[in-house]
Amino acid sequence: MKKRLLKGLSTAAVVFLWGLVFVLCLEGAALLYQLRMERTNPFIAAYRAGQPLPPGSSMSVAPVRVSLPLQVGGWDAHPVPFHMDDDTEKVLSWGPYAPVLDNAARNARCADFFQLSTTAREVYARLGKEMVLIFDANRRLVKAYGSDKFFFEGVQWLLFRAATCGTGVVPAVYKAVDAALESGAVQEFSLYWPNPREPLAVLSAVCIPVNRQKAEGEVAGVFVNLNPDEIVSGPAGQLPEDSRWVVPHFRFKPNYTGEAHPGFSTNSLGFRDVERAVPKPAGVFRILCVGASTTQEGDANETTYPALLEKRLGAAFPGRVIEVVDAGIPGIATPLHLLRLADYSALEPDLVIIHAGVNDTLLMYDAWRVNLLPSRLRSARWFFPSLTAPSLESFRAFHREYMVRNLELMSVLFQRQGAAVAFASIAWPDPRTIAAAERQYYNYQSQYTWQFPAFELATYGDYMDASNRLLQETAAAVNGIYIPVAENLQGGTSLFTDFCHMTQEGITAKAGILFEGVYPLLEKKFAAETVVETGSGG
């Protein structure tokens, strides 16, 4: 027995040592590969030296074809792409989210949550950016609602508890559940993230006991308020005085001009745009461009794609007053777009262009299991960065539930206001059409500038292609318009500064594609209005 044990340990030690030698050899090879790449790749060399990139693959812009639905959602019809029951209609009737200042009113609405259908519960949680956790009598988490529910389901909940062990977050939740069940009263409490000693943020939460059970096993619900406007910044989360943000990646400061961002300024509404009248003046056709950095990017306010699109449309429709509002917010994803609906709706848009998908996709690169090896091993970073990345099918399933559900809600609420909705696909440097040196550059820059150790352009491209297909499906489901930006715009460093952002030449080309996409829609709309006016006048 002892001999077999010693033999087993000896074999394990030999295997471990050979494995260690293999890993060290791989690490050495990866280091040599990176050093050679940094020395010989002209794009990486220029990037490291802080110099302009040399010319790369030429830009290609193809003719744009857009199919218009017979009945445009928001103008001619109001389709609902998800199950609609009385409870869901009730939640939607509350309209775009607005802060509830009265805690009693907020708690009363939370108490009503338990009487809602499953679909209505999900809509409620998403519109208010609340994380709703339902517990049973044994303090087991039985259901989660909201855009971030995936981090609280199954294995992810166990991983979350392990990751936050020692922070006090999970114990505070269970303490509130125990107190609510024991007293039968509502428990208001705070969560200090990531820890009470140096919190970046303080989240407000409430635990409500279930007095009238609608679903078996539900005894208490914890409602965590994740609205960035209502999260209190802790000492470690304070912004510098010259920051352009009220809340990072959610809300710009109004009337901002600062030396830190030359060419960038905001209007009184906090958008990177000229002043826009609210309410909308009579006779104005207003287009609202919703998106992230790929919407608001540009060397100056006048060179963003919305600004360029406004000029093109103004020239194409003389006599018409057409405004194109730039509502892009860098870093924002679709869950937070839902929270900005009140701001978007106040502008009374006639047409909304949604250019989204990058930040929802990049969420995959923040997952610990995706980054586990590439963040620790140089060889994993360069030779097999996508080894632990989700499969394309897993990505589609996650993206459909995480992003598409939010886009459907946005579309329904915009269309109920009378606005049509267009979805513009996201372009990226296609690794199949650019030089190998450019592919290396985009991978290198994404890993070192954007801190995505598992990034690989080919995998990212597959994800973005799937994301764009989902945008196209969503457009069809809501009788919207799909504008094929990615399908008609290709190129390397002449077009893209990184995996999603564009050079000024690329932004101008994108504005041209969007012009060709919306022109036939506006032409049809204005022609119909002219017929109506002529008929009523006769």
Buried (B, 14 or more C-beta within 10 A) or exposed (E): EEEEEEEEEEEEEEEEEEEEEEEEEBBEBBEEBBEEBBEEBBBBBBBEEEEEBEEBBEBEBEEBEBEEBEEBBBBEEBBBBBEBEEBBEBBBEEBBBEEBEEEEEBBEBBBBBBEBBBBBBBBBBBBBBBBBBBBBEEEEBBBBBBBBBBBBEEEBBEBBEEBBEEBBBBEBBEBBBBBBBEEEEBBEBEBBBBBBEEBBBBBBBBBBBBEEEEEEBBBBBBBBBBBBBBBEBBEEBEEEEEBBBBBBBBBBBEEBEBEEBEEBBBBEBBBBBBEBEEEBEEEBBBBBBBBBBBBBBBEEBEBBBBBBBBBBBBEBBEEEEBBBBBBBBBBBBBBBBBBBBEBBBBBBBBBBBBBBBBBBBBBBBEBEEBBBBBBEBBBBBBBBBBEBBBEEEEBBEBBBBBBBBBBBBBBBBBBBBEBBBBBBBBBBBBBEEBBEBBBBBBBBBBBBEBEBBBBBBBBBBBBBBBBBBBBBBBBBBBBBBBBBBBBBBBBBBBBBBBBBBBBBEBBBBBBBBBBBBBBBBBEEBBEEEEEEEEEEEE
